[in-house]
């Protein structure tokens, strides 16, 4: 079945064209725009953003219209679906607009900031006979697809344990660059690592092994130690090292590395076959942080 037939079949659309509105112009939006442009049977017809200049800039790259009015964009006769790529606190309002307009939805995670609001918005879309797809792309990773198939076919035996490990680096620029300040605001983002990044692995675990029935855990954040100047907390040595080398890259002196961090930095430099310097330290940690994380776990337990 080709992409065109697949889209039409899933959404119950007759004909060979499905117009899509792209809501949002942040970092992920251009990827959605390119995917729409590459998919037979789809056409990006409008980009909507509260920042009209940003909407116009992105729309011009794909021959689409631009607007700052989401309701007007969704009311267009040539629109059948919307891709929601906005800040998290805008997801539910846009879902409700889509339900009112009778438009199918592809929405970036999370669906909503709380279960109640998300459930009500989803119910409204369901009542209107609409398809809502939340972007949790790990379900399409080839290794996980093969594992899912093996589990369903009974080739893995009974699962008795699962360990999830995620090492992603998000420096200060992730939260402070233009248009990204909302990421550091719990009221707009909905939470920290669990909502912003770990949601992908948590969803993959549920998809593979079923619903979570009980939760027991702890949370810690690596921060500078009060009264210790630039001495960084190395309870999580890789996180602390990443922060330290970011300071080095910004020439924010002095930066004092703890013994554990010195070992990790020397290790990533050795892996890269070079020496760590103020100019390359940040790039080294970004590239070899996974290996450093495993070493850090060993160091914490010795």
N, C-alpha and C positions, 0 to 999 in steps of 0.2 A: 504494500500500500504506500503510495507516495505521500509526501508531506501535505500536499493540497488536500488529498482525500482524507488523510488523518485528521487534519484540523476541522474539515467540514463534518466528518462523522462524529467526532467528540462533541462538538458544539451544536450539532444539528443544523448547520447552515447550508442552505442550498446555493448552488452556483460555485464560482471559482475565485471569489474575492471576499476577504473579511477585513474591514477597516478597523484599525486599532488606534486608540488614543494612548499616548505615553504621558503619564502624570509624574512629574518630577524631572529635575535636570542635574541631580547629583552624580556621584562617581559611578554608580551602577547603571544609570539611565542610558548612556551611549551604548553599553553592551546589549541592552534590550533593543535599542533602535537598530543596531546591526543585525541582531538575530531576526527581528521582524523583516528587515530588508532582504535577508538571505532565504527566507522561508516562502516557498511557493504557496499562493493562496492568501498571504497576508500583505497588508499595505499599511504603512504608518501614515495616517492622514492628519494627525494633529499632535502637537506637544503643548502641554499646559504646565505653567509654573506661576507662582505668585511673583516671581521675578521675570517680567515679560522679556527683558533683554536676553536672559539666559535661554528662555524658551525659543526666542527667535533665532539665536545662534545655533542651537541644536537642530531645530526644525529645518533650517536652511541647508544643512548637510544632507538631508534626506528628502528634500522636496515636499515637506509637510507644512501645514498651517501652524501658527503659534497663537496662543491666547493665555490670559491669566485668569480665565473664568472656567472652572472645571465643569460646572453644570451646562454651560453653553457647548463645550466641547463634546460632552457625552450625549447631548441632544441632537447632534448632527445626524442626518439621515444616512450617511455613509459609514457610520460607526457601529460596530457590533461587539467590541470588546475594549477593555482598558487594561494597561499594564501600570500598576501602582508602584512607583519607585521613590516615594517621598520619605520625609522624616516619619519616624514611627507614630508620632501622635496624630498624624494626618491620615493614617490608614483607615480607621473606623469611619470617620466622616466621608471619605471617598468611597468606601464600600457601600455606605448607605446611599450615596448619590448614584452609584452604579446600579443598585437594586431598584431605585426609583426610575432610572432611565431604561432598565431592562438590558443591561450590558454585562456580558461575561467578564470575568476578572482573572488576571494573573497578578499576584501580589507578592512583593518581597516580604521575607520574614521580618518581624513577627506579624501574625495576623492582626493582633491588637495588643494593648498594654495590660489588659486584664481579661480574665476568662469571661466574665459576665458581658462586657461590651462586645467582645469578639463573637460570643455565641449569639447575641441578639442580631448583630450585623449579618452573620452567616445565615441565620434563620431567615432574615429578610430576603437574602439572595436566593436561598433555596425555595422559599415560597413563590418567588418570581420565576422559578424554573431555570435558574442560571447556574453555570458552572463556575466554581471558584477554585483556583489552583494556587497554593502557597509555595513559593520558591524555596525548596529544601533539596538542593541539587545533589547532595551526597547519595541519595537513593539511586542516582544514575551513574555513580562511579563504577567502572567495570569490575574491580575486585569485590565491591560490596554486592553488586548484582549477582556475581557468581556465588558468593557466600550465601546470599538469600536463597538462591536456587538449591544449593546443597542442603541447607537447613530444611527447606520444604520437602525435599526428596528423601530426607532421613539419612543422609550420608555423613552427618557430623556427629551423631550421637546426641545425648542430652547435654545441653549447656548448663554448667554449674557455676560459671563465673564470667565476668566481663570487666575488662579494664579499658577505660578511655583516657587517652593522653593527648593533650593539645598544646602545641608550642607555637603561638602566633605573637609577633611583635607589633605593638601599637605605640609609637612614640608620641611625643607631645603634638607633633604636626597633625596627626590623625584627628585630634580633638580641636585644634585651633585654626586650621587652614580655612579659607573663605567658604562659608556655607556649612561648616562641620561642627560648629560650637554646640549644636543640639546633642551630639553624641555623648558629651560629658554631663548632660542634664538628665537625671533620673526621671523627672516628670515628662520629658519628651522622648527619651530613648527607652524607658521602661525598665532599666536595670543595667548591670555591668556586663562582665564577661559571659555570664550564663545566657543573657538575652541577645547580646551582640555577636558573640562568636561561638560559644560552646553549644548553642542551640542546634547547630548542624550535627554534631556528634551525638547529642542527646536524642535527636530525632532518628538518626541512623540506628541507635541502639534500640529504640522502641520499635522501629520498622523491622528489625531483625529478630528481636526476642520478645516483643510484646509490651504491654503497658506497665508502667512503674506502679507498684502497689504501696511502697513505703519509702520514705526519704529520711536519711540521717547523715549529716555531714557537718563540715566546718569551712569557714572562709577566712583567708588572710590576705592582706595587701602589703607588698613591699614598699616601704617609704624610707625617707631619710631619718636617721635617728636624732631625736631632739638633743641639742647640746653637743653634737659630734661634728659640727660643720658640714663638710661634704662627705663624711663617712656614710656609706650606704648600707642598708640592712641586707645582709646576705643570707637571711633565712631562705630566700629563693635566689640562689647565687646567679643564675642565668638572667633572671629579670633584672637584678641589681647590676649585673655586668652590662646588659644592654643599655640601661639608663646611664651608667658611668661613661661608656664609650660615646654615647650621644652627647654628653656634656663635653667630652674631649673634642668631638667633631665640631662643636659650637665654640670651642676655645673658652669654655667656662672653667677657669682654674680657681683654686686648686681642686683636683679630683684625687681622692685617696682610694686606692683599690685594696680591699681586704685580701688576706692570703689566699682564700678560696678563689676569689675573682682573678687574682694574678695567675693561678694555676689554669683556670678556664681560658683566660685570654692567651696564655702561652700555648695551650692545646689547640685552639682554633687556628692560631698562626701556623703551628706545625702542620695541621691538616691542610692548610692552604699552601704550604711550602714556601712561606715567607716570614717576615718579622712584623710584629704588630707595631704600628706607628699611629700618631694622632690622626693622620690622613686616611688610614685604611682600617682602623679598628672597628668602626661602626659597620662597615661592609662585611668584615670578616665574621662578626657575631651574627649578622643577619643571615649569612650564607651557611654557617656551620653551627648555628645555635642548637639544632637537634642533637648533634653529637655532644655538644657541651652540656645540654640538659641531662643526658644520661650520665655523664661524668659527674655532674653536680649532684645527682641522686646518690651516687656512690660516696662522694665526699661528705655528704650530710649524714651518712650512716656509718662512718668510720671514725 
